[in-house]
Amino acid sequence: MKEKVLAECFEGLDLRAPGLPEVARTIARTTGLDSGKEVLEVGAGSGRTGLLLAREVGCRVTITDID
């Protein structure tokens, strides 16, 4: 089930440009993410997607990366 949700999040999106606002909106819409939820982004790189989720949805985001 989780794999299906993840696949739906990214269906039709151009993933060569991570961190686009449309990616954050699609993830939020597909997963039912709202301002009362928390997100853990692991291997986040620059953390743009997590920052966009926080800004677009108002959820609390924890971002981590090895660097």
N, C-alpha and C positions, 0 to 999 in steps of 0.2 A: 504494500500500500504506500509506504513512504517513498519508494522509488518512483511510483506513478506520480505522486505529488511533485517531486523534484523535477521529473521530466516535463510536467505541465508548466512549471515555473519558467523553464528555459526554451520552451517550444516557440520557434519563430523569432527569437531574439538574436541579435548580432553580438555574440560573446567575445568578439575580438576587441571590444571596447568596454571592459568591465567598469562598473561603477556608474553606468548610465542611470538616470532617474527612472526610466521605464523598466529597467531590471528590478530596482527596488520596489516599484509599484506592483509589478507582476508577482514578485515573491510574496509581498504582503497580501495581495488579493487572493492568490492561489492557496496560501497556507492559513488564511484567516487571521493574520497578524494584526494586532491593534495596539493602542497606547497602553493597555494593561499588561502586555506581555514583555518577556525578556528574550534577547537573542544573544547567542554566543557565536562569534565569527572566529573560526580557527584557521590559521594560515592565511591571514587577511591581506598580506602585502601592504599596500598603502592604507587599507581600511575604508576605501571610498564607499563600497557597497553598504557596510555597516553604518557609516555616517549618514548616507542617504536614507537608509531605513529609519534611523532616529529622527531625521529631519522630516521626512515625508509622512511617517506614521505616528511618530511620537513615542515609540517603544524605547525601552532601555536596552542599550547594546554594549556588550563587552567585546573588545577586539584584541586579538593576540596574534603574534607572528614570531617566528624564531629569530628574526633579525631585530 
